[in-house]
């Protein structure tokens, strides 16, 4: 049994967009990479910040980090996409909301909403990995840094975080791939425009 594939279809003209089917695939690939990399930058920095907050001895800061993680990990991702695309522009003020909804190109609206949503959702997962990595280090490292006269922020910067990031390279790689996969859900917010 043999299958006769028609590979030439990729070079045929697409029904709209003045391109080929291969051009559509290339455009989608570029958008996926751009959204994923930009969201990953947000996720890494925000997740690292809240991961550090979850391990500091200050109860208020630790509670703020915990609330962030609980909020973003317990709301389904698709609900968060609709929130950032439809609800958040209504909450930021009349001028900024109207500028976002009516003056920005719809593709830019989609990009900004998707990046913010994916970045903050993934940041909650990165936060837990950073927290677990810091807590997995021997407590002697933190005590040694403080005993040498380093402040707590310096101890985190020069002693704890370099060792913690080495521990979480494999799960962070997995999280990056998960973010690329989750970027496919971003296409659902475009369906709202088609249905309206």
Buried (B, 14 or more C-beta within 10 A) or exposed (E): EEEEEEEEEEEEEEEEEEEBBEBBEEEEEEBBEBBBEBBBEBBBEBBBBBBBBBBBEEEEBBEEBBEBBEEBEEEEBBEBBBBBBEEBBEEEEEEEBEEBBEEBEEEEBBBBBBBBBBBBBBBBBBBBBBBBBBEEBEEEBBEEBBEEEBEBEEBBBEBBBEBBBEBBEEBBEEBBEEBBEBBEBBEEBBEEEEEE
